[in-house]
């Protein structure tokens, strides 16, 4: 059996099950099973596939047909150049969250002195760990409600050699986190509770705790807006990722007496997704 023939059949199978991007999914699964680079499969369609590799590929293809996220099957997800371990304990980092991390980095570049950041609802640690890599002197706190997620993030921190500058706190609110921080950045749960049952199977495979934002999706984001100002340094910022139509609603909750600047930003798809607020000082 050749890689090209196997991929052709696999793409048909995934497409028949309604899997998004069946081509790239099949390519990643086969490349991983074979232990080769994904692009090599495209360049060498006649590459032979061993029975052992084919067996692994078939097992993983079935998982993909059943709606498991590709990152869970592979065991990792790339995030702005970092390869992070991900599994069912954590949400799979999305491209939009890469944009969120970039906004936080842009803000930190404007700050002076000893820098500190809080990644709230850290999950795999993607945002906080990437910021720690980008800013060699930055002190990062990763806060997370799930003990299982903290274990995953801590393993990523160790793998990346960041344990000396990253600490992990298990908490459901900002209450025990005194800071002060230059920036608090978060991709909080923001899907309204009533919407969750209708989500795609891949999303439903992820931790509900990381998805469910309450009745209007803004329970956690609202808590951050209320409690963040006392935990930010003068002129510090809160930067959040939210769902469609939520950003402007949340920005309106930032009182002018506390927040010197209030902005919303669109993601690369044109959705108003990010809220930025900078306190006085």
C-alpha positions as CSV (number, residue, x, y, z in Angstrom):
1,X,0.0,0.0,0.0
2,X,1.2,3.5,-0.8
3,X,0.7,6.7,1.1
4,X,-1.2,8.3,-1.8
5,X,-3.7,5.5,-2.1
6,X,-4.3,5.3,1.7
7,X,-4.8,9.0,1.9
8,X,-7.3,9.1,-0.9
9,X,-9.4,6.5,0.9
10,X,-9.0,8.1,4.3
11,X,-10.1,11.5,3.0
12,X,-13.3,9.9,1.6
13,X,-14.0,8.3,4.9
14,X,-13.5,11.4,7.0
15,X,-15.6,13.5,4.5
16,X,-18.4,11.0,4.7
17,X,-18.5,11.5,8.5
18,X,-18.6,15.3,8.1
19,X,-15.1,15.9,9.5
20,X,-13.8,19.4,8.7
21,X,-10.6,19.6,6.7
22,X,-10.5,15.8,6.0
23,X,-7.3,16.2,3.9
24,X,-5.0,17.7,6.5
25,X,-6.4,15.5,9.2
26,X,-5.7,12.4,7.2
27,X,-2.2,13.6,6.3
28,X,-1.3,14.3,9.9
29,X,-2.5,11.0,11.1
30,X,-0.7,9.0,8.4
31,X,2.5,11.0,8.8
32,X,2.5,10.5,12.5
33,X,1.9,6.7,12.2
34,X,4.7,6.5,9.6
35,X,7.1,8.7,11.6
36,X,7.7,11.1,8.6
37,X,7.1,14.7,7.9
38,X,3.6,15.5,6.6
39,X,4.8,17.3,3.5
40,X,6.8,14.3,2.5
41,X,3.5,12.4,2.0
42,X,2.4,15.0,-0.6
43,X,5.8,15.0,-2.3
44,X,6.1,11.2,-2.4
45,X,2.7,9.7,-2.9
46,X,4.3,6.3,-3.8
47,X,5.9,6.1,-0.4
48,X,5.3,2.6,1.0
49,X,3.4,2.2,4.2
50,X,4.4,-0.7,6.5
51,X,1.7,-2.9,8.1
52,X,2.7,-1.7,11.5
53,X,2.2,2.0,10.5
54,X,-1.1,1.1,8.7
55,X,-2.4,-0.5,11.9
56,X,-1.7,2.6,14.0
57,X,-3.1,4.8,11.3
58,X,-6.4,2.8,11.1
59,X,-6.8,3.0,14.9
60,X,-6.3,6.8,14.9
61,X,-8.5,7.2,11.8
62,X,-11.4,5.6,13.7
63,X,-10.9,7.9,16.6
64,X,-11.1,10.9,14.2
65,X,-14.2,9.5,12.6
66,X,-15.7,9.3,16.0
67,X,-15.1,13.0,16.5
68,X,-12.0,13.2,18.6
69,X,-9.9,16.3,18.1
70,X,-6.8,15.8,16.0
71,X,-4.6,17.2,18.8
72,X,-5.9,14.6,21.3
73,X,-5.0,11.8,18.9
74,X,-1.5,13.2,18.1
75,X,-1.0,14.2,21.8
76,X,0.2,17.7,21.0
77,X,-0.7,21.0,19.5
78,X,1.6,23.7,18.1
79,X,1.1,27.2,19.6
80,X,3.0,30.1,18.1
81,X,6.1,27.9,17.7
82,X,5.7,25.9,20.9
83,X,4.8,22.2,20.8
84,X,2.5,21.6,23.8
85,X,1.2,18.4,25.2
86,X,-2.6,18.4,25.1
87,X,-5.2,15.7,25.9
88,X,-8.7,15.4,27.3
89,X,-7.7,17.3,30.4
90,X,-7.4,20.6,28.5
91,X,-9.0,22.7,25.8
92,X,-7.2,22.5,22.4
93,X,-5.6,25.9,21.8
94,X,-7.1,27.7,18.9
95,X,-5.6,30.2,16.3
96,X,-7.7,32.9,17.9
97,X,-5.9,32.3,21.2
98,X,-2.6,32.7,19.4
99,X,-3.8,36.2,18.4
100,X,-4.8,36.8,22.1
101,X,-1.3,35.9,23.2
102,X,0.1,38.3,20.6
103,X,-2.0,41.2,21.9
104,X,-0.6,40.5,25.4
105,X,2.9,40.5,24.1
106,X,2.4,43.8,22.3
107,X,1.2,45.3,25.6
108,X,4.1,43.9,27.6
109,X,6.5,45.5,25.1
110,X,5.3,48.9,26.3
111,X,6.0,48.2,29.9
112,X,9.3,48.8,31.9
113,X,10.8,47.3,35.0
114,X,10.1,43.8,36.4
115,X,7.3,42.3,34.4
116,X,4.6,39.9,35.6
117,X,1.7,38.3,33.8
118,X,-1.3,36.3,34.9
119,X,-2.8,33.7,32.5
120,X,-6.2,33.0,34.0
121,X,-7.9,29.7,32.9
122,X,-4.6,28.6,31.7
123,X,-5.5,25.1,30.5
124,X,-2.5,23.6,28.7
125,X,-0.5,26.8,29.7
126,X,-0.3,27.9,26.1
127,X,-0.6,31.7,26.6
128,X,1.5,31.9,29.8
129,X,4.2,29.6,28.7
130,X,4.6,31.3,25.3
131,X,4.8,34.7,27.0
132,X,7.5,33.3,29.3
133,X,9.4,32.2,26.3
134,X,9.1,35.5,24.5
135,X,10.1,37.6,27.6
136,X,13.1,36.0,29.3
137,X,12.7,38.0,32.5
138,X,8.9,37.8,32.7
139,X,7.3,36.2,35.8
140,X,4.1,34.3,34.9
141,X,1.3,32.9,37.1
142,X,-0.9,30.3,35.5
143,X,-4.3,30.1,37.3
144,X,-6.7,27.3,36.6
145,X,-9.7,25.7,38.3
146,X,-9.0,22.2,37.1
147,X,-6.3,20.2,38.9
148,X,-6.0,17.9,35.8
149,X,-5.4,20.9,33.6
150,X,-2.7,22.3,36.0
151,X,-0.9,18.9,35.8
152,X,-0.9,19.1,32.0
153,X,0.3,22.8,32.0
154,X,3.0,22.0,34.6
155,X,4.3,19.2,32.5
156,X,4.6,21.6,29.5
157,X,6.4,24.1,31.7
158,X,8.9,21.5,32.7
159,X,9.4,20.3,29.2
160,X,10.1,23.9,28.0
161,X,12.5,24.6,30.9
162,X,10.3,27.4,32.4
163,X,9.7,26.2,35.9
164,X,11.9,28.8,37.5
165,X,9.7,31.7,36.2
166,X,6.2,30.1,36.0
167,X,4.0,29.2,39.0
168,X,0.7,27.4,39.0
169,X,-2.3,28.2,41.2
170,X,-5.5,26.2,41.5
171,X,-8.4,28.7,41.9
172,X,-11.9,29.3,40.6
173,X,-11.6,33.1,40.9
174,X,-9.0,35.9,41.1
175,X,-9.6,36.3,44.9
176,X,-6.4,34.5,46.1
177,X,-4.2,36.1,43.4
178,X,-2.9,39.4,44.7
179,X,-0.3,40.3,42.0
180,X,0.1,42.9,41.1
181,X,0.4,42.1,37.4
182,X,1.3,44.1,34.4
183,X,-1.3,42.2,32.4
184,X,-4.0,39.7,33.1
185,X,-4.8,37.7,29.9
186,X,-7.5,35.1,29.6
187,X,-9.4,32.9,27.2
188,X,-12.2,32.2,29.7
189,X,-15.2,29.8,29.2
190,X,-17.6,31.9,27.1
191,X,-20.1,29.6,25.4
192,X,-23.6,30.0,26.8
193,X,-24.8,26.9,28.7
194,X,-27.8,26.4,26.4
195,X,-25.7,26.3,23.3
196,X,-23.3,23.6,24.4
197,X,-25.5,20.5,23.6
198,X,-25.5,21.6,19.9
199,X,-21.8,21.9,19.5
200,X,-19.8,19.8,17.1
201,X,-18.6,16.4,18.4
202,X,-15.0,17.5,18.4
203,X,-15.8,20.4,20.7
204,X,-18.0,18.2,23.0
205,X,-14.9,16.0,23.5
206,X,-13.2,18.8,25.3
207,X,-13.7,19.7,29.0
208,X,-17.1,21.2,29.6
209,X,-15.5,23.3,32.4
210,X,-13.4,25.1,29.8
211,X,-16.4,25.8,27.5
212,X,-19.4,26.7,29.8
213,X,-19.6,30.4,30.4
214,X,-23.0,30.4,32.1
215,X,-26.3,31.7,30.9
216,X,-25.0,34.4,28.6
217,X,-21.4,33.1,28.4
218,X,-20.0,35.9,30.4
219,X,-19.9,34.6,34.0
220,X,-16.2,34.2,34.2
221,X,-15.4,37.2,32.0
222,X,-17.6,39.3,34.2
223,X,-15.8,38.1,37.3
224,X,-12.5,39.1,35.7
225,X,-13.7,42.6,34.9
226,X,-14.9,43.1,38.5
227,X,-11.8,41.7,40.2
228,X,-8.9,42.5,37.9
229,X,-8.4,46.2,38.7
230,X,-7.2,45.5,42.2
231,X,-4.7,43.0,40.9
232,X,-3.1,45.1,38.2
233,X,-0.2,47.5,38.4
234,X,-0.9,51.2,37.6
235,X,-1.6,51.3,33.9
236,X,-1.9,47.5,33.7
237,X,-4.2,45.8,31.3
238,X,-6.8,43.1,31.1
239,X,-7.1,41.3,27.7
240,X,-9.8,38.7,27.0
241,X,-10.9,36.5,24.2
242,X,-14.7,36.1,23.9
243,X,-17.3,34.8,21.5
244,X,-19.1,36.5,18.6
245,X,-21.2,39.5,19.8
246,X,-19.8,39.3,23.4
247,X,-16.8,41.7,23.2
248,X,-18.7,45.0,22.9
249,X,-21.2,43.9,25.5
250,X,-18.4,43.2,28.0
251,X,-16.4,46.3,27.1
252,X,-19.5,48.3,28.1
253,X,-19.2,46.9,31.6
254,X,-15.8,48.5,32.1
255,X,-16.5,51.7,34.2
256,X,-14.8,54.8,32.9
257,X,-13.8,55.8,36.4
258,X,-11.5,52.7,36.6
259,X,-10.4,52.0,33.0
260,X,-8.4,54.6,31.2
261,X,-8.7,52.8,27.9
262,X,-11.3,50.4,26.5
263,X,-11.0,48.7,23.1
264,X,-12.3,45.7,21.2
265,X,-10.3,44.0,18.4
266,X,-11.4,41.8,15.6
267,X,-9.7,38.4,14.9
268,X,-8.3,37.4,11.5
269,X,-11.8,36.2,10.5
270,X,-13.3,39.6,11.1
271,X,-15.1,38.7,14.4
272,X,-15.1,41.2,17.2
273,X,-13.4,38.9,19.7
274,X,-10.9,40.6,22.0
275,X,-11.5,43.0,24.8
276,X,-8.7,45.3,26.0
277,X,-8.9,47.5,29.1
278,X,-6.1,49.5,30.7
279,X,-6.6,50.9,34.2
280,X,-5.7,54.4,35.3
281,X,-2.3,55.0,36.7
